[in-house]
């Protein structure tokens, strides 16, 4: 799979998981649009940088994956804090990202 396919697939799967998760957590209307846009802002850089680090650094994969995922979590929590009226934007971001990342691991392990 080339980088463009990986970027597109990752974003589509992320949206397919995180939007329903956020809906289940009570996000509605404009808040769901914020989730969609936050993922568009954070997901492609994370996927791209993960590919770059995988190819060009001797670091263990878990180390840069952890750093990138923490960055996405923090950025999305900040976006939720500033753009929504959510009471617990860090928890919302953590749950959405944890579910999305876990499902992504399962897809990579069992399907791709």
C-alpha positions as a printed Julia matrix, in Angstrom:
112×3 Matrix{Float64}:
   0.0    0.0    0.0
   1.47   3.37  -0.97
   1.47   6.4    1.3
  -1.53   8.03  -0.41
  -3.64   4.92   0.02
  -2.52   4.62   3.64
  -3.43   8.26   4.31
  -6.86   7.92   2.71
  -7.69   4.57   4.32
  -6.57   5.7    7.75
  -8.64   8.89   7.61
 -11.75   7.09   6.35
 -11.47   4.39   9.03
 -10.77   6.97  11.74
 -13.88   8.93  10.8
 -15.93   5.72  10.55
 -14.97   4.82  14.11
 -14.69   8.15  15.91
 -17.88   9.76  14.63
 -20.14   6.98  15.99
 -18.11   6.84  19.21
 -18.54  10.58  19.69
 -22.22  10.31  18.79
 -22.57   7.66  21.51
 -20.82  10.04  23.95
 -23.4   12.74  23.25
 -21.79  14.83  20.54
 -24.46  16.36  18.31
 -24.73  18.58  15.24
 -21.91  21.1   15.06
 -19.85  19.07  17.57
 -19.76  16.13  15.15
 -18.53  18.46  12.42
 -15.77  19.57  14.83
 -14.81  15.91  15.36
 -14.67  15.38  11.59
 -12.51  18.47  11.08
 -10.25  17.7   14.05
  -9.53  14.28  12.55
  -8.8   15.84   9.16
  -6.27  18.12  10.86
  -4.57  15.46  13.0
  -4.82  12.11  11.23
  -2.87  12.74   8.01
   0.19  14.23   9.75
   0.25  11.35  12.25
   0.05   8.71   9.5
   2.62  10.49   7.31
   5.09  11.02  10.15
   4.68   7.43  11.32
   5.67   6.25   7.84
   8.64   8.64   7.77
   9.85   7.57  11.22
   9.4    3.91  10.34
  11.56   4.31   7.26
  14.24   6.68   8.5
  14.84   6.27  12.24
  16.34   3.49  14.31
  13.87   4.22  17.11
  11.52   1.44  18.16
   8.13   1.8   16.49
   6.26   2.02  19.79
   8.2    5.14  20.81
   7.3    7.37  17.9
   3.82   5.88  17.6
   3.17   6.76  21.24
   4.48  10.31  20.77
   2.4   10.86  17.62
  -0.78   9.44  19.16
  -0.33  11.55  22.28
   0.08  14.59  20.05
  -3.14  13.79  18.19
  -4.99  13.22  21.46
  -3.77  16.55  22.86
  -4.53  18.47  19.67
  -8.04  17.05  19.42
  -8.7   17.7   23.12
  -7.62  21.31  22.6
  -9.88  21.63  19.55
 -12.82  20.19  21.51
 -12.07  22.55  24.4
 -12.0   25.63  22.18
 -14.68  24.77  19.63
 -17.33  22.92  21.66
 -19.09  23.22  24.99
 -18.02  19.73  26.07
 -17.46  19.36  29.82
 -14.59  16.87  29.53
 -12.82  17.4   26.21
  -9.69  15.49  27.29
 -11.75  12.45  28.25
 -13.77  12.69  25.03
 -10.58  12.85  22.97
  -8.97  10.02  24.92
 -11.95   7.69  24.5
 -12.41   8.42  20.78
  -8.71   8.0   20.06
  -8.32   4.89  22.22
 -11.23   3.16  20.51
 -10.05   4.25  17.06
  -6.45   3.18  17.68
  -7.53  -0.18  19.14
  -9.77  -0.95  16.18
  -6.97   0.13  13.83
  -4.61  -2.34  15.54
  -7.17  -5.11  15.13
  -7.71  -4.29  11.46
  -3.97  -4.29  10.82
  -3.46  -7.54  12.69
  -6.37  -9.52  11.27
  -7.35  -7.99   7.94
  -4.57  -6.0    6.25
